[in-house]
Amino acid sequence: MTLRSEIEDVRSGARTAMSWLEHALDRTTRDEGLNCLTVVFSDEAREAAAAVDRDTSGLALAGVPFVAKDLFDLAGRTTMAGSVINAEYAPAHEDATAVARLKAAGAVLVGLANMDEYAYGFSTENHHYGPTRNPHDPARIAGGSSGGSAAAVAAGMVPISLGSDTNGSIRVPASLCGIFGLKPTFGRLSRAGTFPFVASLDHIGPFARCVDDIALVYDVLQGADARDPACAGRPVDLAGSLDRSVGRTLRVGLLDGWFRQGATTEALAAVDKVASAFADLRPASWSGAEVARSAAFCMTAIEGSSFHFSQLSRQAARFDPAVRDRLLAGALMPAHLGQQVRRVRRSVKQEVDRLFRDFDLLIAPATPCSAPRIGEATIEIDGVQVPVRANLGIYTQPVSFVGLPALAAPVDLPGMPIGVQLIAAPWNELILLRAAAWLEDQGILLSRPCPVPVA
């Protein structure tokens, strides 16, 4: 069932928002071993569900339970962002724009999701709150930094969730947990009321188990917001425009070079299965992708360390050690690197603009491999052991660097989940979802049910 049919059941009285919520709360209890959530709002959620049941008129998401990554502000609560240091900060005065828009549409907030501290990581092995476990194999990571948000959807706790993506923090956990995760065009969705990481790279976006659900939630999140100067708005009706036949006619580029180096057999199998569905398919070369990835690393380190410098100088010992060390390394980078990174960004954007003159859609791996085991420090890429936290995003970072919209989508293959990235030109999210809907109809994309919940 898609969300649309379940919402109609709430509107018609065939089911109640309260019963839907109680099911979600029951799942959060039974799946506690996955460590998806850091906070559960049982009482507040029941009040919200009761309000929906009293009047469902005009509510696009009537009764839909959701969770948000623990960097979204909630009025009256201090935003922890996966840290312990933030406990000394004042509570937020109002909800983050994205949370407020979902609530206004009738969605019911169940809790806040675990994450890498300050969103700096790809594993959600949080030093303070523990690791989030992959619902398909609890011995493995869920990915990060939005791992709790992705795992909660994959486990069936909630049908939708909110995450953030700076270098791949939506797409990496979506790939490893076997669900859909959308990183929109930079500036499309408001980041107001989210704890920042790298202002020039930060995005927010939704997770869901099917394309229709992603589109439905995304439509609610859209719209300009004066609280986020980078938010251009430019809304488009995605849910009402999913012409699934469009996928047949798209000019599709299969990214080569950087996007195939280091990929495991399973990652390449996922990409090739998706690519083979398109009639107009050609190789696509993005020569600047590796440089873009390196520049994104520099931008992240420089801006991230600058933002956290005061706390690093006062209380470095209270940071997650892995996060602290990367931030300290960023603080040691020479200032002129920032200017070079901005020049590289302009050059890479020009190359990408030329690429989209020939292609409507690009396909690449979302992650180089399926989920590593919890505590596994390294993965092998091109025969070299490299750190997990820094390298699960080797294919997502170039895309973020130039703000392109990208959808991580689960491919129907045996074994642990692994996804692909569908990538479009700026402001063309509609192409992504039309292509994904068509692939879903062909049985190529599929979010598989998880095993029995962890006790």
N, C-alpha and C positions, 0 to 999 in steps of 0.2 A: 504494500500500500504506500502511495505517496502521501506527503503531508496534506496535500489538497483534499484528498478524500477523508482523511481523519479530521481535518478542520471542519469539513461539511457535516460530519457526524456530530461534532460539538454544537455547531450552529442549529442543527435540526433537533437536537435533544436526544439523538440516538446514543450518545455517550456524554459524559460530563468532563469538563476541564479538571475537576477534582480527581476523578478516577484515573485520568491520564497522568496527573501529577503523582498520585499515590504509587502508580506503577513505576514511575521514574525514581521516586524515593526508595522504593523497595529494591530496585536494581542498584542504586548507590550503596545500599547496605550490603547486599549480597556480593557486590564486586569490590568491597573495600580493599581487598588484597592487591588490586591493580593500582591503588593510590592515585586515582585520577584527580580527585578533588581535595583541596585544602580546607574548604569551608562549605557546609551545606546549610541552606536557609529554609529549614522545614516550615517553621511558623509563618515567615513572611511569604513563602511560596503558596501555602494554603490560603492565606488571605487574598493573594492575587488570583488564584484559581477560583475562589468563591466569587470574586468580583466579576470574572469573566462569565461564570455560570449565571449570574444575575442579568447580564446584558451582553450579548455577543455581537450586537449590531455594529457594522463598520470595522470589525476586527479582522484584518487579513491573516493574522496568525493566532486565531482564537484558541487559547489553551495550550499552545505548543511549549513543552518544557525545553529549556536551554541552559547551557552553562557558558561562562565567559572566562577567558584567561585572566589570571590574577594580576593583570596590569590595567584593567578597565576600572575606572573610578565608580564607586557606589556611594551615594549620598550618606554621610554619617559614618563612613568606614575609612580607615587608613588603607591606602593602596600599597600592598606589600611588594608586588613585582618579584616574587620568589626570593625575597631577601629577609633578613632579620633587622637590618639597619633601619629600614623604613618605618619600623614601629615607633620611632621618635618623631615622625612627621604628623601633622594635623590631619584629621579626617577630611575627606572630600566634601565640598559643599553641594555638589549635584552629581547625578549619574553621567557617565560618559555618553556622548551623543549616540553611539551605536546601541548601547544598552537601553537608553531612553526610547529610541525608535522602536526597538523590538518590544519593549514593555507596552508602549502606546498602541502597538498593533495587536496586543492581547497575548504575547508570549510570556511565559512564566519562568523567572530566573530561579533555578534550583541550587546553584552553588558556583564557586570559583575554582578554576582548574589549575593544577600544578604546572610548573614551567621551569625552565632553566633560569637561574638568578639573573635578573635584569635582562632577560631574553638573549643572553650571550652564550649560545651553545646549540647543539643539534641533537641532544640526547634526553633531556629532562631527567637527568640523574642529579637531582637537587641535593646539595650538601646539607641543607637545613631540614628539608621536608621529605627527603627520601626519593627514590626513583619511581617514576610512573612505568608500569609494566605493560607490555604489549598484549592486548586481549587475545591475539592468535597464538601466543606463546609467552607466558609470564616470565620466562627466564630471559626474555629479550627486551630491548628498549622500545619505547613507543616513538622515538624521534623527538626533535624539539626545534625551537624552544616551546612550541605550543603543544607539547606532548599530551598533557592532561586533557585539553580540549578535543584532540583527535581521538584519543583512546576512549573517552566517554561516549563519543558517537559510535565508534567501532564496536564497543561492548554493548550497545543498545540501551545505555542509561538514558540518553536523550537523543532526539532525532537531529538536532542542530546544535552548533556551538560557535563561539567567536574566538578567533585567534589573531595574532599579529605576525607579520612577515617582514623582516629587515633584509635578510640574505637567503631566506628559504624556510623560515620557521613555520609557515603553514604547509608548504609543499612537501617538505621532508617528512613530517609525521603523517601527513595524508598518505604518502607513498608507503611508508612502513606499516601503517595500520590498515591499509586497504580501503580507504574511503576517498571522497572527493574533497578537495580543498582549493579555494579560489583566492589568488592574490590579484587584486584588480590593478588597473592602471594607477600609477602614482598620482595622487590628488583626486581620485574618483570618490572614495569614501572618507568620511570625516574621522580623524584620529583624535578629536577633541576629547579630553578626559581620559587619555591613555598615558601611562607612564612612559616617557620617551626613552629611546635608545640611541638611534642615529637619525636625526630629524630629516636629513636629505634622502634617507632610504626607507624609513618606516612606512608600512602599509598595515591596514587591518582587513580581515575578510572572514567568510564563513566556511564551516565544514558541514557536510551532510553525506547521506548514503546514496543519493541519486541526483541526477542532473536537474530534474524538475524542482527538487527541494532547494538546491543551491540557488536556482533562479528566483524562486519565491521569496527566499530570505533576502537575497541580494536586492531585490526591488524595494523591500522595506527599508534597507539600510541607505539607499541612495538619497542624494539631495545636497545642495550647497549648505555650508555651515560657516557662519562668520567666526565661530570659535576656533576654526582651523584654517588659517590663511592659505594653506596649500590646497584646500579642498575646492576644486572647481565645480563640483557637482556634475553637470551635464547628464542628467538621468535619462535612461532609456528603458522601455518596458521589456525586460528580458523574458519574464514568465509568459507574457502574451505574444511573444515573437519567436518561439522555438519551432521554426519551420525545420523539421527534422530531415527533410529531403535535401537541404542545402549541402549536407556533407558530401554528397556524390560529386558536386560540381566545383569544389574548392581546389585551388592550386596549392599543393602541399609540398613543403620542403622538409626533407629528412636531414637534420643537422649532422654534419660529419666532423672530422677533425677532433677538436677538443671534446666534443660531446660523445665520442665513441672511445676515446682513449681512457683507459682505467675502468671502463664499465665491465662488470662481470657478465658471464654468459646469461644469467637470468635477466639482468637489466637490458641487454641487447635483445633478448627474446621478446620482452615486453614491448620495446620500441618497434621492432620489426613486425610484430603481430598487428599493432595499430596502423603502421604505415602501409601494410599490404592491403588494407581495406580501401584505399583511395586510388582512383583511376589516374588522376593527374598528379603523379608523384615523381619528384626529382631530387637529387642530392642538393643540399644547400650548405654553403660554406660561410661561416661567420669567423673570419680570420682574427678578429679582435677579441674573441671570447676569453682566451686565456689572460690577455692583458686586462680585460674588464674584471675578471675574477680577482686578479692581484690588486687592482686599483680599489675594488670594493673592500678587500681586506684592509687596505691602508685607510680608507675613509672610515670604516667601522672602528678601527683601533684609535684613530686620531680623534674623531668626534665623541666616541664612547668614553675614552679616557678623560677628555676635557670635561664632559658632563659630570663624571664621577670623581674628579680630581680632589675636591674638597674632602669628600669622605675617605678617599684613599689615603690622603695625608693625615687624617685624624684617627681612623680606625680600620686600617687595612686588614687586621686580623679577623674582623667580623665578616669579611667577604668569603664567598665560596672560593677556596684556594685556586681552582682552575680559572675562574672568572677574574679574580684579582690579578693573577700573573699575566693574563692577556691584556688587561687594562693597563697595568704598569708598563708592559712592553710598548703599548700605544703611546703612553706619556713620554717615552724616550725618543719617539720619532721626530725628526727635524720638522720645523714648521713649514718649510718650503714644499714638503711633500704634498700638503693640502692643495697648493696651487697646481702642481703637476697632475694630481688626481682629477681636478676639475677640467684641465685641458684634455686629458684622456677621455673623460666622460663625453665631452663635446664631439670628439673624433669618433668614438664608438657609436654614439647616437646617429651620426651621419651615415655610418656604414649600415646600421640597422634600418634606417629609413630607405636606403637603396635596396636592401634585401626585400623589404615588403612591397617594392614595386613589382617584383616577380612572383611573390607568394602571398596567399591569404592566411596561411597557417604554417607554423613550424612545429616539428615534433622532436623531442629530446628526452633522454632519461630524466626522471625526477631525482633519483638517488643512484649512486654507483653500485649498490648492493641492497639486499633485503636487510632486515633489522639485525644488527650485531647483538651479542649477549650483553646483559647488564654487567658492568665492571670491565668489559673488554676495552682496553686502552687504545688499541690500534686496529686499523683495517688495512688490507693490502690493495694498493692501487698501482698498477703497472709494475708489479713485482717489488714494490717498496712498502714497508710498513709505515703508515702515517697516522697521526692522532685522529680518533673518531670524531671528537667534538668539533674539530676544525675542518673536516673534509667530507662529511656527508652532504655538504651543500656545494660541491664543486660544479654541478650543473645548474643550480638555481641562482647562484650569486651573479653571474653575468646578466641574467634576466632582470634581477632586482636593480642592478647598477644603473640601468637605463629606464627603469620604471615601466617595463612592458607588462601587460596583463597576461597571466598564466594560470592554467588550471591543472592541478595534479589530479590524475584520474587512475583508478585501480584497474589493472588488466586481468582478465580471467585466465590465469595460469595456475598450475599446481604448485604446492609448496607455500612458503611464507609470502605474504603480499608484497608486491612491488608495483610502482606506478610509473606513468609517463607524464611529461609536461606537454600540454598543448599551449602554444604561444602565439599571440596575435599582435598586430600593430597597436599603438596607443589608442584607447577609447573603443576598441573593438571586442569587448567582452562578449557581445552577442555572437560573433563568429565562433568563439571558443565553445559556448554552450550549445550552439546549433550542431557543431561538429561532434561534441561529446554526446549529445542526445542521439544523433544518428549512429554513432559507434555503440552506444548502449543498446539501441534497438537491434543491432546486429549481433549482440551477445559478446562483443569484444571487450567492452568495459563492464565490470561487475564488482560490486561491493559484497563480498561473501560473508555469510553469517559466521559469527565467532563460535568457538567451542563453549562448553558449559562454563558459566561464570566461576570465578575464583571465590572460595569461601572465606 
